[in-house]
């Protein structure tokens, strides 16, 4: 087939259009190799600047943690001395104090012991991030059964019904996961002590393909859902200390450990209607 030629040695060039002072059809900055190089350089500089800031923040955070740990150790040593002095005072002044003096001394010793407990808990909590993870297949059925058996030895006359459903096998650190269930089951026992018949269930929920979700449910005191976010913060309490002893660090420990396993924790409940605590694990770390 023949192609007709107009006679011009070159095909006609389309008339350039103008837009915003630049002719459409001209070489744009996006196609200019120099512009690409400049943009890449700016992106690299921004990335390096961001990396530098992150490194500075990490260094500052590490320094703050070291200072906090050093202060906590110093305070713990001071509290130990206070406990010894108060013990000596109680021994020497036992026959000289009136009832009010004995009451005040007892309160001082209790406050000192509580401070020591909080400091020990803070130091222990800070160490959790430094513990190495030893990941291996963990049969949660066996692990939970062992934790329940340990609690049964302590319950004595208390009536507790345990409902243990089939649980998955996951990849995790056996020691840290044991701590998770010790805290969750201990928490369930603590806050269901108001019931004549305590019922605690451990089961599995959700779509296993998306990652197993294990729950611990009790029929205890429950909590106000509006205050639920505080449950997993260290040293946060929804009840008075005289009602529920302990420094309030157990659930924060659960959150930290599960976070290190790539999972998350949350809770559902309502006042006097019990509570359910959920822990999820990534699908990649589930095992069959």
Buried (B, 14 or more C-beta within 10 A) or exposed (E): EEEEEEEEEEEEEEEEEEEEEEEEEEEEEEEEEEEEEEEEEEEEEEEEEEEEEEEEEEEEEEEEEEEEBEEBEEBBEBBEEBBEEBEEBBEEEEEEBEEEEEEEBEEBBEEBBBBBBBBBBBBEBBEBEEEEEEEEEBBBBEBBBEBBEEBEEEEEEBEBEBEBEEBBBBBBBBEBBBBBBBBBBBBBBBBBEEBEEBBBBBBBBEEEEEBBBBBBBBBBBBBEEEEBEBBBEBEBBBEEEEEBEEBBBBBBBBBBBBEBBBBBBBBBBEEEEBBBBBBBBBEEBBBE
